[in-house]
């Protein structure tokens, strides 16, 4: 699958019936929705994009 924010592979593990790595990354839901606005909500962000949002949350 492809990250809707940057176009890189997102390495989603849910499609493999596993607990995805993204479940362990704390992200503000409002910021996440802003990033994927006008994009498919069925796509996951890649680790790099999700980590950027996580760092922004920790810095806030």
N, CA, C and O of each residue as an XYZ file, in Angstrom:
240
protein
N       0.840     -1.189      0.000
C       0.000      0.000      0.000
C       0.881      1.247      0.000
O       2.060      1.192      0.349
N       0.295      2.354     -0.393
C       1.032      3.605     -0.562
C       0.578      4.648      0.467
O      -0.612      4.772      0.755
N       1.535      5.389      1.010
C       1.250      6.480      1.943
C       0.602      7.623      1.171
O       1.165      8.083      0.178
N      -0.575      8.096      1.605
C      -1.243      9.187      0.887
C      -0.545     10.539      1.066
O      -0.818     11.470      0.309
N       0.337     10.660      2.040
C       1.012     11.943      2.289
C       2.246     12.126      1.411
O       2.484     13.216      0.893
N       3.045     11.044      1.240
C       4.310     11.198      0.505
C       4.451     10.272     -0.693
O       5.344     10.465     -1.517
N       3.584      9.270     -0.804
C       3.635      8.363     -1.943
C       4.566      7.179     -1.780
O       4.720      6.386     -2.709
N       5.196      7.042     -0.611
C       6.078      5.909     -0.351
C       5.267      4.698      0.099
O       4.103      4.830      0.476
N       5.879      3.529      0.060
C       5.238      2.324      0.590
C       5.042      2.503      2.087
O       5.939      2.992      2.773
N       3.876      2.114      2.606
C       3.617      2.322      4.031
C       3.857      1.068      4.871
O       3.773      1.121      6.098
N       4.151     -0.043      4.231
C       4.438     -1.299      4.943
C       3.352     -1.666      5.940
O       3.634     -2.109      7.053
N       2.109     -1.475      5.526
C       0.967     -1.805      6.373
C       0.949     -3.296      6.680
O       1.080     -4.119      5.773
N       0.787     -3.646      7.943
C       0.758     -5.042      8.360
C      -0.660     -5.580      8.539
O      -0.851     -6.786      8.693
N      -1.651     -4.694      8.521
C      -3.029     -5.138      8.729
C      -3.471     -6.072      7.613
O      -4.220     -7.020      7.851
N      -3.012     -5.806      6.403
C      -3.405     -6.659      5.289
C      -2.856     -8.076      5.450
O      -3.357     -9.008      4.823
N      -1.853     -8.239      6.268
C      -1.270     -9.554      6.533
C      -1.873    -10.161      7.806
O      -1.326    -11.112      8.363
N      -3.006     -9.605      8.263
C      -3.689    -10.073      9.479
C      -2.786    -10.036     10.706
O      -2.815    -10.944     11.537
N      -1.990     -8.984     10.812
C      -1.108     -8.786     11.965
C      -1.457     -7.452     12.613
O      -2.145     -6.623     12.017
N      -0.985     -7.255     13.815
C      -1.099     -5.960     14.481
C      -0.053     -5.051     13.836
O       1.140     -5.346     13.897
N      -0.477     -3.974     13.233
C       0.434     -3.101     12.497
C       1.314     -2.280     13.444
O       0.915     -1.983     14.570
N       2.494     -1.922     12.986
C       3.433     -1.100     13.750
C       2.812      0.246     14.106
O       3.183      0.852     15.111
N       1.867      0.720     13.289
C       1.315      2.062     13.499
C       0.479      2.180     14.771
O       0.244      3.289     15.250
N       0.028      1.053     15.326
C      -0.778      1.094     16.542
C       0.030      1.593     17.739
O      -0.549      2.008     18.743
N       1.353      1.558     17.645
C       2.214      1.971     18.750
C       2.701      3.409     18.628
O       3.484      3.860     19.464
N       2.255      4.142     17.602
C       2.714      5.516     17.388
C       1.600      6.480     17.819
O       0.536      6.511     17.201
N       1.843      7.273     18.888
C       0.808      8.217     19.346
C       0.693      9.406     18.398
O       1.682     10.084     18.120
N      -0.523      9.656     17.903
C      -0.745     10.757     16.964
C      -2.063     11.441     17.308
O      -3.051     10.785     17.638
N      -2.060     12.760     17.225
C      -3.271     13.540     17.436
C      -4.227     13.285     16.264
O      -3.866     13.506     15.108
N      -5.422     12.830     16.560
C      -6.378     12.455     15.517
C      -6.711     13.636     14.603
O      -6.865     13.450     13.396
N      -6.824     14.839     15.152
C      -7.143     16.014     14.336
C      -6.025     16.302     13.336
O      -6.300     16.631     12.182
N      -4.766     16.182     13.766
C      -3.648     16.406     12.850
C      -3.599     15.331     11.774
O      -3.311     15.618     10.612
N      -3.879     14.100     12.161
C      -3.884     13.003     11.198
C      -4.956     13.238     10.137
O      -4.701     13.065      8.946
N      -6.144     13.629     10.566
C      -7.232     13.884      9.616
C      -6.880     15.039      8.688
O      -7.262     15.029      7.517
N      -6.156     16.037      9.198
C      -5.754     17.163      8.367
C      -4.778     16.712      7.284
O      -4.865     17.165      6.142
N      -3.854     15.825      7.634
C      -2.858     15.342      6.672
C      -3.514     14.523      5.569
O      -3.126     14.629      4.406
N      -4.502     13.708      5.923
C      -5.112     12.854      4.910
C      -6.383     13.459      4.306
O      -7.100     12.790      3.563
N      -6.654     14.715      4.625
C      -7.812     15.408      4.056
C      -7.724     15.350      2.534
O      -6.653     15.550      1.962
N      -8.838     15.081      1.889
C      -8.919     14.976      0.427
C      -8.139     13.785     -0.119
O      -7.908     13.710     -1.325
N      -7.741     12.881      0.714
C      -7.065     11.653      0.284
C      -7.943     10.487      0.719
O      -8.921     10.677      1.442
N      -7.602      9.315      0.291
C      -8.374      8.146      0.695
C      -8.166      7.881      2.172
O      -7.029      7.757      2.626
N      -9.249      7.793      2.926
C      -9.133      7.526      4.358
C      -8.855      6.052      4.624
O      -8.659      5.657      5.774
N      -8.836      5.237      3.576
C      -8.539      3.819      3.738
C      -7.051      3.542      3.614
O      -6.632      2.387      3.698
N      -6.246      4.575      3.416
C      -4.813      4.386      3.276
C      -4.107      4.814      4.553
O      -4.541      5.743      5.234
N      -3.027      4.135      4.867
C      -2.245      4.433      6.070
C      -1.014      5.254      5.710
O      -0.470      5.130      4.613
N      -0.586      6.088      6.642
C       0.659      6.819      6.457
C       1.842      5.884      6.648
O       1.738      4.884      7.358
N       2.961      6.204      6.018
C       4.188      5.422      6.213
C       4.784      5.765      7.582
O       4.349      6.710      8.239
N       5.771      4.994      7.996
C       6.397      5.200      9.309
C       6.992      6.601      9.437
O       6.881      7.223     10.493
N       7.624      7.106      8.370
C       8.266      8.428      8.431
C       7.229      9.540      8.622
O       7.419     10.422      9.460
N       6.145      9.505      7.859
C       5.117     10.549      7.976
C       4.395     10.469      9.315
O       4.119     11.496      9.936
N       4.090      9.261      9.760
C       3.421      9.104     11.045
C       4.333      9.532     12.191
O       3.871     10.110     13.175
N       5.619      9.251     12.063
C       6.585      9.659     13.092
C       6.695     11.171     13.176
O       6.833     11.717     14.270
N       6.634     11.862     12.033
C       6.671     13.333     12.035
C       5.488     13.896     12.816
O       5.645     14.833     13.599
N       4.298     13.320     12.601
C       3.132     13.771     13.343
C       3.262     13.466     14.827
O       2.813     14.250     15.662
N       3.868     12.341     15.160
C       4.066     11.959     16.543
C       5.012     12.932     17.242
O       4.776     13.318     18.387
N       6.076     13.324     16.556
C       7.039     14.273     17.122
C       6.357     15.624     17.332
O       6.579     16.276     18.352
N       5.524     16.050     16.368
C       4.795     17.302     16.517
C       3.888     17.256     17.738
O       3.737     18.262     18.430
N       3.286     16.114     18.010
C       2.413     15.954     19.169
C       3.220     16.073     20.454
O       2.779     16.708     21.412
N       4.400     15.464     20.477
C       5.236     15.493     21.681
C       5.793     16.886     21.943
O       6.006     17.267     23.094
N       6.034     17.661     20.854
C       6.580     19.004     20.991
C       5.514     20.027     21.398
O       5.842     21.112     21.878
N       4.252     19.681     21.207
C       3.163     20.624     21.476
C       2.945     20.826     22.951
O       2.065     21.591     23.345
